[in-house]
Amino acid sequence: MSVITDVSSATKTAATTTSTGTSSATSMVSKDAFLKILMSQLKYQDPMDPMKADQFMSQLAQLTQVEELQNISQTLAEMKAAADSGNITQWLNVIGKKVNVDGNTISKGDDVELKPAADYDTIILTLKGVKDGNTTQVTFNKGDTLTNTYNGEDDVKVSAVAVKGGKVVSCTASVYRTVTGVQSGDKGLVAVASNGDQYAVSAIKKIKN
């Protein structure tokens, strides 16, 4: 009969499972299984060379270590669940606010903030309908507030260009989407815009108060 003569490998298995966090708690060697291994070792040991007292105490110490590792693993899982719950609560406070995210599509009530790369005379903001492709332009003169709130009914894509002395100057159009909901899914927490677009909360760059 094949007998396990060293149960330290079971401890290493449990330690690896805890440190990586990639295996479920059920895949870890349980303290009951560890104890069975130890009892089998005692039962089938060589009577001419029995386990010494210090070896037995060492094995019992390993049993304690396995139990502690399992408790740590369970605690970490509980801490993660609590942290996820806290994140949801935190992000619920963002509902109704506007958040800066990557993209160039906006809906009614969303904002566009313009930032020219250099000095300018005017900035032309172009709004292109997502459904019909129709375009509307809004002109900003130097000194105007460079924020535009979109009040149209249909979604539009935005782009902007600045002009100085008849020459084109690069201009950034940053979108701020109005958050209407927060959801938790397989990919984590996402903020939901008024048109249903979703953005991972980790991708939110700024929140307007």
N, C-alpha and C positions, 0 to 999 in steps of 0.2 A: 504493500500500500504506500502511495506517495504521501509524505507528511511534510507540512510546512514547518521548517525549523527556525525560521526567522521572521517575526511578524513586523519588523521595522519597516518593510516595504509597504505594509498597509498604512503605516503612519505617514510615509512619504506620499502615498497616493492621496490621502486626505489633505495633506498640506498643499500639494499641487493644485487640487481642486479648489481650495479656499483662496490661494494666491492668484490664480488666473481668473476666477470668477466666471469662467465660460461653461462650467458643468453645473448641472442642477444639484441641489442638496441631496437628492435621492441617489445620485451616483456615488456619493461618498461612502466609505466603509463605515457602517454604524458601529456603535460601541458593543452592541450585542454580537454582531458578526465578529468583531475583534476578539471578544471574550471566547467565542466558540473556537476561533483559531488557536488561542492560547491554551484552552482546555484540551484540544486535539494534540497540541504539541506535548502537553504533560502526559496525556494518555499513551501516546505512542513513542515516548522518549526511550532511549536505550537504558535499560535498568542497570547496566554496567557503567554507564556514564550519565547519571541523572543530572537534571538542571540544578545548578548551584543556587543557593539562596539569593546571592546578589544578582544573578541572571533573572530570577523570577521577579525580584523587585523592579528590575529594569523594565521587564515586560509590562508590569502593572503600571509603571510610570508612563509607558507608551500608551496604554489604554486611556489613562487620564488625559494625555495630550490629544488623542483622537477626539475625546468627548469635548475638550475645550475648543478644538478647531471647528467642530460641528456647531457649537454654540456661537462661535464667532461668525461663521457663515450665515447662520440664521439671523443674528443681530444685524449683519450688513444688509441682508435682504429686507429686513424690516425698516432699516434706516433709509434704504433706497425708495421703498414704497412711500414712506413718510415724506421724503424729499420731493417725490413726484407730485404728491398731493399738495404740498406747499407751493410748488411751482404753478399748479393750476389756479390755486387761490390768488396767488400774486398776479398772474396774467389776466384774471377776470377783471381786475381794476383797469385794464387797458381798453375794455369795451367802451365804445363811444369816442375814443381818442383817435388821433391820426398818427400813423407810424411811417417812418421813412424806410422804404424797401427798394431793392433793385427791380427794374422793369420800367416800362413806359406807357402802361395802360392805366387809365383812371376812370372812375365812375362819378356820378352826381355827388357833390359834397366833398370830393377829394381835392387836395391842394397840389400845386406845382410851384416849386421854388426855383428861381433862375439865378445862375451865378456865372457871369462872363469871365473869361480867362484873362482879360485885359481891359483897358479903358474902352468905352463905347459911346456911341451917340444914341442908338436905339437897339432894342431887342425885339425880335419877331418870334412869337410863340405860335406854333402850328398845331392845330387839333384836327386829327384825321379820324373820321368815324370808322369804328371796327366793322359795322355791318354794311354800310353803304359806300364807304370810301370818300365821302364828302369832306372837304377841308374848310376850316375856319382859321383865320389868323388874328392874333391879338398883338398890338404893338405897344411896347413900353419905351418911354423916353427916359433919358438919364435923369435921375432924381425921383422917378416913380418907385413905389414899393414893388419889389420883384417877386411878389407872391400872387398867384392867381387861383381862385376857388372856382372849380368847374360846376356849372349849374345846369348843364344839358341833361337830357333824359337817357341818351344812349352812350355806351362806352366809347372812349376815344383813345388814340395813341398820340403821345405828345413828343415834340421835338422843338428845338430852339436854336437860333443863330443870332449873334450880335453883329452890329455894323459900326465901323468907325471910319469916317472920311471916305465912305464908299467901299471900304474893304471889309471883308468878312472876318469876324473875331469868334473864336470858339466859345460856346456857351453851354453850360450843363443845366439840364432840366431834371430836378429831383422830385420824385412823386411821393406824396404822403397819402396813404390809403386810410379810410375810416374803418376802424375795426368794429364789426357787428357781432362777433362771437369768437370764442376760443374753444378748440376741440383737442382732445387727446386721442391719438391713433397709433398705429404700428410704427410710424415714423416720428413719434413724439408729439409735442404740443405745436399747434398751428393756430395762427390768427386768421380769421375769415373776414374778407372785405365784403362790401355791400353787394357786389355782383357774384359772390361765391368764390372768387379767387382765394387761394390759401397760401400762406407764407409761414415757413418754420419760424418760431419765435427767436431762434438763434440767428436768423438772417435779418432781424429788425435792427436798424442802425441808430434810430433816434425816435423818441416819443414826444409828441407835442402835448403840453399841459393844457 
